[in-house]
């Protein structure tokens, strides 16, 4: 049990530091959604993504967006709690209430 707790804590610290961790591995049955992008997007346009946060998972749990273009990320509450109370994002993010 102590070994499992140690692995969990090390993995969590790797996540916080933005380093590769066990959390980067896809889980069986997880969904990966790639949002098709136009080849030429005007800088004034915005990319919009929507995710549902449930009690046990996020759907979809992966997004691909084009760098340098603002993104509006809508998170729909489907009864999230416990570990899904937090959303961790690697990189720069500006939260607009």
C-alpha positions as CSV (number, residue, x, y, z in Angstrom):
1,X,0.0,0.0,0.0
2,X,2.9,2.4,0.8
3,X,4.4,1.8,-2.7
4,X,1.1,2.7,-4.3
5,X,0.8,5.9,-2.3
6,X,4.4,6.8,-3.2
7,X,3.8,6.2,-7.0
8,X,0.6,8.3,-6.8
9,X,2.4,11.2,-5.1
10,X,5.4,11.1,-7.4
11,X,3.0,11.0,-10.4
12,X,1.0,14.0,-9.0
13,X,4.2,16.0,-8.5
14,X,5.3,15.3,-12.1
15,X,1.9,16.6,-13.3
16,X,2.3,19.8,-11.2
17,X,5.7,20.3,-12.7
18,X,4.4,19.8,-16.2
19,X,6.7,16.8,-16.8
20,X,5.7,13.5,-18.5
21,X,3.9,11.2,-16.1
22,X,1.6,8.2,-15.9
23,X,-1.4,10.5,-16.4
24,X,-0.2,11.2,-20.0
25,X,-1.0,7.6,-21.0
26,X,-4.5,7.1,-22.5
27,X,-6.9,4.9,-20.5
28,X,-8.8,2.1,-22.1
29,X,-12.1,3.4,-23.4
30,X,-11.0,7.0,-23.3
31,X,-12.1,9.3,-26.1
32,X,-9.8,11.5,-28.3
33,X,-11.5,14.2,-30.3
34,X,-9.6,16.2,-32.8
35,X,-11.3,19.4,-33.8
36,X,-11.0,20.0,-37.6
37,X,-9.4,23.4,-38.3
38,X,-9.6,25.5,-41.4
39,X,-6.2,25.7,-43.2
40,X,-6.3,29.5,-43.0
41,X,-7.9,31.0,-39.9
42,X,-8.0,34.7,-39.5
43,X,-6.3,35.9,-36.2
44,X,-9.6,37.7,-35.2
45,X,-11.5,34.4,-35.1
46,X,-11.8,32.3,-32.0
47,X,-11.7,28.5,-31.6
48,X,-14.4,27.1,-29.4
49,X,-14.3,23.7,-27.6
50,X,-16.9,22.2,-25.3
51,X,-16.3,19.5,-22.6
52,X,-18.6,17.7,-20.3
53,X,-17.3,17.1,-16.7
54,X,-19.0,14.2,-15.0
55,X,-18.6,12.4,-11.7
56,X,-16.0,10.0,-13.1
57,X,-14.6,11.5,-16.3
58,X,-14.3,14.3,-18.8
59,X,-15.8,13.9,-22.3
60,X,-13.9,14.4,-24.5
61,X,-10.7,14.3,-22.5
62,X,-8.4,15.5,-25.3
63,X,-8.5,18.6,-27.6
64,X,-6.3,19.7,-30.4
65,X,-6.3,23.4,-31.2
66,X,-4.2,25.7,-33.4
67,X,-1.5,27.6,-31.6
68,X,-1.7,31.4,-31.5
69,X,-5.5,31.6,-31.9
70,X,-7.7,32.3,-28.9
71,X,-9.7,29.4,-27.5
72,X,-13.0,29.5,-25.7
73,X,-13.3,26.4,-23.5
74,X,-16.7,25.7,-22.2
75,X,-17.0,23.1,-19.4
76,X,-20.5,21.7,-18.9
77,X,-21.2,20.5,-15.4
78,X,-22.7,17.0,-15.5
79,X,-22.4,16.4,-11.7
80,X,-18.6,16.5,-11.4
81,X,-17.1,15.9,-7.9
82,X,-14.1,14.3,-6.2
83,X,-11.1,14.1,-8.5
84,X,-13.0,15.8,-11.3
85,X,-13.4,19.0,-9.2
86,X,-10.2,20.3,-10.8
87,X,-9.1,20.7,-14.4
88,X,-5.3,20.8,-14.9
89,X,-4.0,22.5,-18.0
90,X,-0.4,22.4,-19.2
91,X,0.7,25.7,-20.7
92,X,-0.7,29.2,-20.5
93,X,-4.3,29.8,-19.7
94,X,-6.3,33.0,-18.9
95,X,-9.6,32.3,-17.1
96,X,-12.4,34.7,-17.9
97,X,-15.3,34.4,-15.5
